[in-house]
Amino acid sequence: MRSLNEHIREVRAFAPASVTNVSCGFDVLGFALNRPGDEVVVRRKKQGPMCISRVVGDANSIPTEVERNTSGAAILAFVKTMGLDDHFEIEIHKKMAIGTGLGSSAASAVAGVLAVNQFLERPLSKSELLPFALEGEKITSGGDVHADNVAAALLGGFIAVRSVQPVDIIPLHYPSQLACTVVHPHIELPTAEMRRILREQISLHDAVRQWGNIAAFVAGLQNEDLEVMRRSLNDVIIEPVRGKVIPGYEQAKEAALKNGALGSGISGSGPSIFALCDSQEVAQQAGQAMQRVFDELQIQSDVYVSQVNARGAEILEVKRKDERLKMKDER
């Protein structure tokens, strides 16, 4: 059994949103954004079982039972494996709505396990925390585990998922200037429904085209070849189906491309739409053009612009018992 650092009383961790699929890489490609993201605060309790004391933002749609909450389930798996007492209180700050296609549930799970790992003075690397964060993702995916959001949020940068069982995540080199705009239209498209509408069978012709695109896109990332990336950001299997149920999708994608984006597509299962660009300036321009499409449709939307986040999840604050005692003495 491992012991906690007795001096740490509270840890606040952050995990970023992520864009997954990236057009041609359904369930196997993803990258992290600088914002939005979720924060999770974990505090030590003197006694009693683990609990979720508060959810800030989107609270009505997020369960507070530990076993049914993505962050709680991930922390519970970590605590059991590490042989810890579960005397923790969890506070979740949702900085992005669920069902956006930006990996909200994954971000909460990642931030939670990163925070508890800090109580142990970080015995596990980020990569070693992946299986625990994936336990949280099972809550929202109905048992099917998809590692693209979790891996991108935890590790940062671009990632490829070679396998989930066993977990095999490959970080990808990418051009450092890459930036992304994500536009989130305020419409509801449940992830389960967006998976249900997908075709169970595809033609060999479409499969070969998709394989070619993903292979070329990864090569474009590795070689920093923007033109190869531009030619490869094309999904011939998933987005033609999902795009039909997102109002303004085709127009927003066209607006992004006309304003300089390397490529554009659906983030995760939607409804958010991303535009990958070769600079922050182009990303800003593409984002404005995409939002105008939804304005004309009288659909409210949020726009997020950021560089690709190379850091991934991080510890924001560690509060120690001796700091509290020092404050009392100074009074």
VOGU-3710 file (C-alpha; in Angstrom, 3 decimals, decimal comma):
1> mrslnehire> 0,000/0,000/0,000  1,335/3,423/-0,952  1,131/6,327/1,475  -0,029/9,834/0,685  2,095/12,881/1,258  0,781/13,931/4,660  1,502/17,602/3,983  -0,725/17,921/0,907  -4,359/18,778/1,687  -5,701/19,871/-1,705
11> vrafapasvt> -4,756/19,601/-5,390  -6,314/21,431/-8,338  -5,703/19,958/-11,803  -6,659/21,032/-15,319  -7,273/18,944/-18,426  -7,925/20,521/-21,824  -10,541/19,951/-24,461  -9,538/17,816/-27,400  -10,384/17,494/-31,070  -10,657/13,888/-32,191
21> nvscgfdvlg> -11,095/11,981/-35,441  -9,456/14,987/-37,184  -11,516/14,165/-40,291  -9,732/11,084/-41,643  -8,740/9,423/-38,333  -11,987/8,123/-36,842  -11,355/6,986/-33,226  -7,567/6,938/-33,740  -6,408/10,575/-34,065  -6,681/13,488/-31,670
31> falnrpgdev> -5,020/16,645/-30,431  -5,332/18,906/-27,402  -6,471/22,525/-27,247  -5,385/25,231/-24,821  -8,992/25,987/-23,976  -11,661/25,244/-22,975  -11,029/22,559/-20,373  -12,151/21,185/-17,016  -10,686/21,646/-13,554  -10,961/19,111/-10,752
41> vvrrkkqgpm> -10,145/19,861/-7,114  -9,382/16,893/-4,856  -9,231/17,365/-1,067  -8,324/14,988/1,694  -10,972/13,986/4,215  -10,293/12,732/7,722  -12,826/9,953/7,323  -15,730/8,689/5,273  -15,907/7,354/1,731  -15,034/9,300/-1,398
51> cisrvvgdan> -17,654/11,827/-2,444  -18,318/14,494/-5,056  -19,212/17,572/-3,044  -19,891/20,010/-5,860  -20,153/20,322/-9,636  -19,821/23,847/-11,003  -21,200/24,362/-14,511  -23,532/21,923/-16,298  -24,365/20,579/-12,844  -27,881/19,404/-13,695
61> siptevernt> -26,672/16,933/-16,324  -23,739/15,424/-14,430  -24,235/12,679/-11,812  -22,636/13,229/-8,410  -22,531/9,549/-7,459  -18,851/8,609/-7,564  -19,371/5,391/-9,549  -21,508/7,145/-12,198  -19,287/10,190/-12,647  -16,374/10,055/-15,114
71> sgaailafvk> -13,949/11,796/-12,772  -15,160/9,827/-9,748  -14,946/6,461/-11,513  -11,433/7,205/-12,763  -10,230/8,258/-9,314  -11,899/5,230/-7,716  -10,059/2,874/-10,097  -6,767/4,615/-9,338  -7,321/4,513/-5,558  -8,166/0,808/-5,573
81> tmglddhfei> -5,199/-0,149/-7,738  -2,771/1,912/-5,664  -4,127/0,522/-2,395  -5,180/3,885/-0,974  -7,879/4,813/1,490  -10,630/6,579/-0,412  -10,904/9,560/1,939  -11,195/12,147/-0,810  -13,633/14,917/-1,602  -13,963/15,863/-5,275
91> eihkkmaigt> -15,054/19,184/-6,723  -15,551/19,433/-10,478  -15,483/22,689/-12,419  -16,930/22,156/-15,892  -15,553/24,818/-18,220  -17,219/23,264/-21,264  -20,615/21,712/-21,758  -21,020/17,991/-22,153  -22,020/16,721/-25,582  -19,929/19,270/-27,461
101> glgssaasav> -17,637/16,830/-29,233  -14,664/18,265/-27,317  -14,046/15,470/-24,823  -15,645/17,016/-21,744  -16,049/13,706/-19,906  -12,497/12,696/-20,768  -11,102/15,982/-19,446  -12,799/15,499/-16,067  -11,491/11,932/-15,788  -7,964/12,973/-16,706
111> agvlavnqfl> -7,856/15,920/-14,303  -9,123/13,729/-11,481  -6,462/11,016/-11,716  -3,716/13,580/-12,268  -4,729/15,323/-9,029  -4,719/12,138/-6,942  -1,380/11,089/-8,433  0,015/14,364/-7,069  -0,934/13,315/-3,527  1,497/10,415/-3,976
121> erplsksell> 4,249/12,713/-5,299  3,593/11,526/-8,872  4,727/7,882/-8,793  3,078/7,260/-12,170  3,852/8,975/-15,449  1,071/10,497/-17,527  1,131/7,492/-19,838  0,704/5,164/-16,870  -2,386/7,132/-15,799  -4,160/6,425/-19,096
131> pfalegekit> -5,852/3,142/-18,064  -7,422/4,811/-15,019  -8,736/7,767/-17,010  -10,205/5,289/-19,500  -12,222/3,737/-16,677  -13,977/7,071/-16,412  -14,641/7,190/-20,152  -16,500/3,875/-19,935  -19,252/5,716/-18,070  -20,257/7,796/-21,097
141> sggdvhadnv> -19,421/5,330/-23,853  -21,562/2,463/-22,614  -18,603/0,181/-21,980  -16,863/0,743/-25,321  -13,561/2,457/-24,617  -12,287/5,153/-26,944  -8,868/6,511/-26,009  -8,519/9,425/-28,419  -9,970/12,164/-26,169  -8,365/10,837/-22,983
151> aaallggfia> -4,912/10,433/-24,528  -4,926/13,865/-26,167  -6,145/15,611/-23,006  -3,629/13,823/-20,800  -0,519/13,864/-22,985  -1,130/16,955/-25,122  -0,057/17,471/-28,723  -1,182/15,101/-31,482  -1,693/11,436/-30,656  -2,493/8,265/-32,579
161> vrsvqpvdii> -4,320/5,367/-30,942  -2,908/2,104/-32,255  -4,800/-0,045/-29,770  -7,044/0,235/-26,715  -6,626/-3,351/-25,495  -3,810/-3,152/-24,658  -3,500/0,616/-24,522  -0,983/1,734/-27,111  -0,785/5,484/-27,721  1,754/7,043/-30,078
171> plhypsqlac> 2,626/10,753/-29,751  3,042/12,381/-33,162  5,392/15,152/-34,204  3,585/18,122/-35,750  4,386/21,636/-37,030  4,654/23,924/-34,000  2,729/26,744/-35,680  -0,495/24,749/-36,007  -3,538/26,449/-34,535  -7,163/25,468/-34,400
181> tvvhphielp> -10,550/27,118/-34,330  -13,480/25,218/-32,865  -17,017/26,510/-33,278  -19,605/24,956/-30,987  -23,172/25,583/-32,190  -25,726/25,423/-29,387  -27,585/22,337/-30,540  -27,858/18,939/-28,857  -26,635/15,808/-30,600  -26,185/12,900/-28,138
191> taemrrilre> -22,979/10,939/-28,731  -24,827/7,619/-28,589  -27,201/8,751/-31,321  -24,339/10,055/-33,476  -22,730/6,619/-33,282  -25,995/4,828/-33,984  -26,460/6,556/-37,349  -23,091/5,385/-38,677  -22,965/2,673/-41,315  -21,993/-0,770/-40,049
201> qislhdavrq> -20,406/-1,674/-43,379  -18,373/0,376/-45,833  -17,096/-0,346/-49,301  -13,514/-1,414/-49,883  -13,173/1,592/-52,200  -14,062/4,027/-49,397  -11,859/2,188/-46,907  -8,828/2,442/-49,187  -9,415/6,172/-49,714  -9,674/6,684/-45,957
211> wgniaafvag> -6,522/4,680/-45,246  -4,668/6,730/-47,817  -5,802/9,978/-46,229  -4,844/9,013/-42,698  -1,454/7,642/-43,753  -0,705/10,793/-45,743  -1,947/13,094/-42,962  0,324/11,463/-40,368  3,226/11,705/-42,818  2,357/15,375/-43,363
221> lqnedlevmr> 2,451/15,995/-39,614  5,769/14,211/-39,176  7,383/15,945/-42,162  5,740/19,328/-41,437  4,342/19,289/-44,952  1,282/21,543/-44,844  0,225/20,800/-48,418  0,116/17,060/-47,789  -1,932/17,737/-44,651  -4,293/19,958/-46,620
231> rslndviiep> -4,895/17,240/-49,240  -5,416/14,555/-46,587  -7,925/16,194/-44,224  -10,859/14,502/-45,898  -13,284/11,998/-44,408  -15,203/9,856/-46,878  -16,832/7,563/-44,301  -18,033/9,294/-41,121  -18,589/12,986/-41,842  -20,829/12,441/-44,916
241> vrgkvipgye> -23,300/10,759/-42,529  -22,942/12,957/-39,457  -22,690/16,197/-41,401  -26,293/15,814/-42,571  -27,662/16,227/-39,039  -25,596/19,301/-38,101  -27,302/22,459/-39,404  -24,874/24,638/-41,337  -22,079/22,068/-41,308  -21,226/22,164/-45,019
251> qakeaalkng> -21,459/25,977/-45,143  -19,250/26,373/-42,062  -16,669/23,969/-43,457  -16,643/25,815/-46,783  -16,257/29,148/-44,969  -13,251/27,820/-43,045  -11,535/26,570/-46,193  -12,192/29,809/-48,076  -10,545/31,689/-45,210  -7,308/29,730/-45,295
261> algsgisgsg> -7,857/26,660/-43,105  -5,822/23,569/-43,985  -8,898/21,471/-43,366  -12,157/21,423/-41,466  -14,454/18,772/-40,076  -16,527/17,536/-37,157  -14,825/17,387/-33,771  -15,511/14,026/-32,189  -19,178/13,166/-32,697  -20,137/16,837/-32,978
271> psifalcdsq> -21,813/19,222/-33,074  -18,573/21,229/-32,764  -16,717/21,899/-36,000  -12,959/22,407/-36,111  -10,693/24,161/-38,577  -6,997/23,295/-38,484  -4,833/26,221/-39,595  -1,185/27,101/-40,104  -1,282/30,172/-37,818  -3,256/31,801/-35,044
281> evaqqagqam> -4,210/34,648/-37,381  -5,738/32,308/-39,962  -7,536/30,434/-37,191  -9,098/33,678/-35,948  -10,238/34,573/-39,462  -11,656/31,123/-40,150  -13,464/31,117/-36,815  -15,185/34,410/-37,518  -16,320/33,176/-40,926  -17,650/29,923/-39,454
291> qrvfdelqiq> -19,544/31,716/-36,705  -21,204/33,996/-39,249  -22,750/30,904/-40,838  -24,462/29,994/-37,580  -25,429/33,618/-36,920  -27,284/33,612/-40,255  -29,069/30,421/-39,203  -29,948/32,092/-35,888  -28,014/29,445/-33,959  -25,910/30,700/-31,060
301> sdvyvsqvna> -22,339/29,441/-30,997  -19,086/29,623/-29,053  -15,710/30,056/-30,749  -12,423/28,818/-29,292  -9,091/29,610/-30,923  -5,788/28,204/-29,690  -2,480/26,725/-30,652  -2,218/22,964/-30,363  -1,613/22,364/-26,655  1,700/20,564/-26,263
311> rgaeilevkr> 1,502/20,229/-22,455  -1,775/18,409/-21,955  -3,142/18,060/-18,431  -1,339/19,887/-15,649  -1,387/20,609/-11,938  -2,557/24,159/-11,268  -2,241/24,351/-7,495  -1,096/22,284/-4,530  -2,168/23,413/-1,058  -0,254/22,103/1,920
321> kderlkmkde> -1,144/21,805/5,586  1,884/23,819/6,699  0,705/26,753/4,548  -2,554/26,871/6,501  -0,658/26,811/9,808  1,625/29,597/8,587  -1,397/31,738/7,708  -2,819/31,223/11,213  0,493/32,238/12,796  0,659/35,411/10,677
331> r> -2,751/36,446/11,966
//
